[in-house]
Amino acid sequence: MPSSDNNSTDKTLYDYDLFVIGAGSGGVRLARMSAGMGKKVAVAEDRYLGGTCVNVGCVPKKLFVYASHILEDLEDGRGYGWSTDGKLKFNWQTLLKNKNTEIERLNGIYHNLLVNSGAEIINGRARFIDNNTVEVNGKHITAKRIVIATGSWPFVPKFEGSELAITSNEFFFVDELPKTAVVVGGGYIAIEMAGILNGLGVDTTLVYRGNLFLRGFDEEVRAFVKEEVLKKGIKLQFNDNVVALNKTNDELIQVSFESGQVSTAGLVLYATGRTPHLQDLGLENVDIQLNSKGQVVVNEQFETSVKNIYALGDVTGGMQLTPVALAEGMFLAHNLFNVHKPELIDYTNIATAVFCQPNIATVGLSEEQAREEYDDISIFVSSFKALKHTLSGRDERSLMKMIVDKKTDVVLGVHMVGSDAGEIIQGISIALKAGATKKIFDQTIGIHPTAAEEFVTMREETR
Ligand SMILES: Cc1cc2nc3c(=O)[nH]c(=O)nc-3n(C[C@H](O)[C@H](O)[C@H](O)COP(=O)(O)OP(=O)(O)OC[C@H]3O[C@@H](n4cnc5c(N)ncnc54)[C@H](O)[C@@H]3O)c2cc1C
């Protein structure tokens, strides 16, 4: 196939200037921005508009987290004088129905955003035929540039009875809430799912083969969260793994562990990582380089090893977060089609949250990373009972932690465990992005009474 100049539309050569495979976070942003810049764009999607985040990720998860926290809020109300007459009931079907209605509304918004931008939506699975051609629903479509924005897919290892396990994909649609559940995994999705189930009254065990979950997070945060999660009633079974699942007569699943222990559960949910979603993409027809994890290798401009094929978002590995995929989609649209070229994406100090209960949020370096990278650091830590829990009586504590480079006074990392941690750390991440020093934090006058004010009143170095 001949290729034409980078900035012109050559309708005689190709059907589209840009063909995006996958209408998830990154793909939709890229497609609608590029169409908005006057380019002829199509986006293929075979499941759901909005991708993982909207349909089986961030959004339904956060709605379920809200649902799972309500009983605790009501219990906390007792110390404030509130009581119920004991008839409070939870209906899983109502939650599912309302969640589905909201997701459908969001699917509609994504549809309108794309169509109004001028991008064409093609419902179907796309497959590469060659570097400039894809096949969707049996039809060959050509494009000058093709972008792989196909996201990632839950990975369940193969073992005896592994087909009985579900993943987050199915959890958002299960017909009935079980009485008991086993969640397997040590990453943020596993701990969030365990928190949701536990909060909704399901007897939940979290199984992880390592000795502590949330690898990669600050060690002190991990240990602190372990204690808080235990207080909530989640059973933690670390240094163990599932070896077999078998259906019992009463439709429960018998779970056999490496440790020799055997238990039963109504639901076994695997959250043991995600792999790039590249199945049936026709990669055998294009010479795209993958890394050892099977992720698409791209450079900082999201170019793959094939000149006119790009990839972004989860499928490339990276941070696997929606705002990152959005930023990459936006970058690529401008880089390809805007005369003013954008700055490369800066991946430092990207804040993240874990919506376990209580929440975790973090930005910058962990203490362990900072010790490796810097000669001399100061650590400021505060652990306290939030004002709300003085009257609620709940034995829940919050943790705030700040890591500072002694030489420059620059704040290297900020971590929080506690209510609304994500909301608080989002603001703090701007300060870190701006290179704030500890002195600037100290000069900032707090908002009283809040938990967040703790970050501007940490005077005593902990170590
Ligand atoms: C349970 C869970 C909770 C999460 N929570 C958060 C959170 O709180 N915050 C956060 O920032 N991130 C969260 N994430 C991660 C976030 O959802 C992803 O990082 C983000 O969706 C990645 O966007 P993407 O564009 O790369 O891929 P996706 O959003 O996955 O979109 C890819 C799309 O491509 C489609 N597709 C794949 N192959 C083809 C094909 N051949 N043809 C046509 N279409 C195809 C798929 O159907 C999908 O719609 C969560 C993920 C999960 C699973």
The ligand as an SDF file (V2000), in Angstrom:
LIG
                    3D

 53 58  0  0  0  0  0  0  0  0999 V2000
  -12.1760   -3.6530   37.9880 C   0  0  0  0  0  0  0  0  0  0  0  0
  -11.3620   -2.4950   37.4540 C   0  0  0  0  0  0  0  0  0  0  0  0
  -11.3340   -1.3140   38.1560 C   0  0  0  0  0  0  0  0  0  0  0  0
  -10.6130   -0.2430   37.6670 C   0  0  0  0  0  0  0  0  0  0  0  0
  -10.5920    0.9070   38.3890 N   0  0  0  0  0  0  0  0  0  0  0  0
   -9.9000    1.9730   37.9420 C   0  0  0  0  0  0  0  0  0  0  0  0
   -9.9130    3.1960   38.6630 C   0  0  0  0  0  0  0  0  0  0  0  0
  -10.5230    3.3030   39.7260 O   0  0  0  0  0  0  0  0  0  0  0  0
   -9.2290    4.2460   38.1560 N   0  0  0  0  0  0  0  0  0  0  0  0
   -8.5340    4.1530   36.9800 C   0  0  0  0  0  0  0  0  0  0  0  0
   -7.9280    5.1440   36.5590 O   0  0  0  0  0  0  0  0  0  0  0  0
   -8.4930    3.0000   36.2690 N   0  0  0  0  0  0  0  0  0  0  0  0
   -9.1680    1.9160   36.7290 C   0  0  0  0  0  0  0  0  0  0  0  0
   -9.1610    0.7510   36.0030 N   0  0  0  0  0  0  0  0  0  0  0  0
   -8.3130    0.6690   34.7920 C   0  0  0  0  0  0  0  0  0  0  0  0
   -8.9810    1.3190   33.5810 C   0  0  0  0  0  0  0  0  0  0  0  0
  -10.2610    0.7770   33.3950 O   0  0  0  0  0  0  0  0  0  0  0  0
   -8.1180    1.0980   32.3480 C   0  0  0  0  0  0  0  0  0  0  0  0
   -6.8000    1.5440   32.6030 O   0  0  0  0  0  0  0  0  0  0  0  0
   -8.6590    1.8330   31.1300 C   0  0  0  0  0  0  0  0  0  0  0  0
   -9.9610    1.4420   30.8320 O   0  0  0  0  0  0  0  0  0  0  0  0
   -7.7560    1.5700   29.9190 C   0  0  0  0  0  0  0  0  0  0  0  0
   -8.2710    2.2100   28.7930 O   0  0  0  0  0  0  0  0  0  0  0  0
   -7.9380    1.6640   27.3390 P   0  0  0  0  0  0  0  0  0  0  0  0
   -8.4710    2.6780   26.3880 O   0  0  0  0  0  0  0  0  0  0  0  0
   -6.5090    1.3000   27.2390 O   0  0  0  0  0  0  0  0  0  0  0  0
   -8.7310    0.2860   27.2140 O   0  0  0  0  0  0  0  0  0  0  0  0
  -10.2490   -0.0960   27.5100 P   0  0  0  0  0  0  0  0  0  0  0  0
  -10.9480    0.9480   28.2620 O   0  0  0  0  0  0  0  0  0  0  0  0
  -10.1980   -1.4520   28.0830 O   0  0  0  0  0  0  0  0  0  0  0  0
  -10.9130   -0.1520   26.0650 O   0  0  0  0  0  0  0  0  0  0  0  0
  -10.5560   -1.1040   25.1080 C   0  0  0  0  0  0  0  0  0  0  0  0
  -11.7640   -1.3680   24.2280 C   0  0  0  0  0  0  0  0  0  0  0  0
  -11.3410   -2.0660   23.0730 O   0  0  0  0  0  0  0  0  0  0  0  0
  -12.3470   -3.0020   22.7300 C   0  0  0  0  0  0  0  0  0  0  0  0
  -11.7150   -4.0030   21.8700 N   0  0  0  0  0  0  0  0  0  0  0  0
  -10.7160   -4.8700   22.1880 C   0  0  0  0  0  0  0  0  0  0  0  0
  -10.3270   -5.5610   21.1080 N   0  0  0  0  0  0  0  0  0  0  0  0
  -11.1000   -5.1340   20.0720 C   0  0  0  0  0  0  0  0  0  0  0  0
  -11.1630   -5.4640   18.6920 C   0  0  0  0  0  0  0  0  0  0  0  0
  -10.3290   -6.3570   18.1520 N   0  0  0  0  0  0  0  0  0  0  0  0
  -12.0840   -4.8340   17.9210 N   0  0  0  0  0  0  0  0  0  0  0  0
  -12.9330   -3.9080   18.4580 C   0  0  0  0  0  0  0  0  0  0  0  0
  -12.9040   -3.5410   19.7530 N   0  0  0  0  0  0  0  0  0  0  0  0
  -11.9930   -4.1500   20.5440 C   0  0  0  0  0  0  0  0  0  0  0  0
  -12.8210   -3.5270   24.0760 C   0  0  0  0  0  0  0  0  0  0  0  0
  -14.1040   -4.1110   23.9750 O   0  0  0  0  0  0  0  0  0  0  0  0
  -12.8090   -2.2500   24.9010 C   0  0  0  0  0  0  0  0  0  0  0  0
  -14.0520   -1.5940   24.8790 O   0  0  0  0  0  0  0  0  0  0  0  0
   -9.8910   -0.3520   36.4430 C   0  0  0  0  0  0  0  0  0  0  0  0
   -9.9220   -1.5510   35.7280 C   0  0  0  0  0  0  0  0  0  0  0  0
  -10.6500   -2.6090   36.2300 C   0  0  0  0  0  0  0  0  0  0  0  0
  -10.6770   -3.8890   35.4380 C   0  0  0  0  0  0  0  0  0  0  0  0
  1  2  1  0
  2  3  1  0
  2 52  2  0
  3  4  2  0
  4  5  1  0
  4 50  1  0
  5  6  2  0
  6  7  1  0
  6 13  1  0
  7  8  2  0
  7  9  1  0
  9 10  1  0
 10 11  2  0
 10 12  1  0
 12 13  2  0
 13 14  1  0
 14 15  1  0
 14 50  1  0
 15 16  1  0
 16 17  1  0
 16 18  1  0
 18 19  1  0
 18 20  1  0
 20 21  1  0
 20 22  1  0
 22 23  1  0
 23 24  1  0
 24 25  2  0
 24 26  1  0
 24 27  1  0
 27 28  1  0
 28 29  2  0
 28 30  1  0
 28 31  1  0
 31 32  1  0
 32 33  1  0
 33 34  1  0
 33 48  1  0
 34 35  1  0
 35 36  1  0
 35 46  1  0
 36 37  1  0
 36 45  1  0
 37 38  2  0
 38 39  1  0
 39 40  1  0
 39 45  2  0
 40 41  1  0
 40 42  2  0
 42 43  1  0
 43 44  2  0
 44 45  1  0
 46 47  1  0
 46 48  1  0
 48 49  1  0
 50 51  2  0
 51 52  1  0
 52 53  1  0
M  END
$$$$
